[in-house]
Amino acid sequence: MPRNPKIKPLESMRALFADEYYICRVQESGKIEAETAKVGTAEVLEHILANRKPHLPKENPIGINPENPVTLPSWYS
């Protein structure tokens, strides 16, 4: 999508990717922080490094599934 100076970047992202796109989801202060606190910062960072999907579903904003542990990339130590 080419840049349009008449449209704010966040509006463009919402139009293209919907509200579940990670940049759209972190705009409301406190929500993602509360979700991160539930599982821990280390777990969230590992998930970000191992999972390249930019969508954060509303029912599981961080996207962490306890039954499916994160496998870190081999370069991560």
BELHU-V180224 format. One record per residue. N is the residue number from 0. SS is DSSP state (H for helix, E for strand, L for the rest). Layout:
n = <N;N>
ss = <SS;SS>
This chain:
n = <0;1;2;3;4;5;6;7;8;9;10;11;12;13;14;15;16;17;18;19;20;21;22;23;24;25;26;27;28;29;30;31;32;33;34;35;36;37;38;39;40;41;42;43;44;45;46;47;48;49;50;51;52;53;54;55;56;57;58;59;60;61;62;63;64;65;66;67;68;69;70;71;72;73;74;75;76>
ss = <L;L;L;L;L;L;L;L;H;H;H;H;H;H;H;H;H;L;L;L;E;H;H;H;H;L;L;L;L;L;H;H;H;H;H;H;H;H;H;L;H;H;H;H;H;H;H;H;H;H;L;L;L;L;E;L;L;H;H;H;L;L;L;L;L;L;L;L;L;L;L;L;L;L;L;L;L>
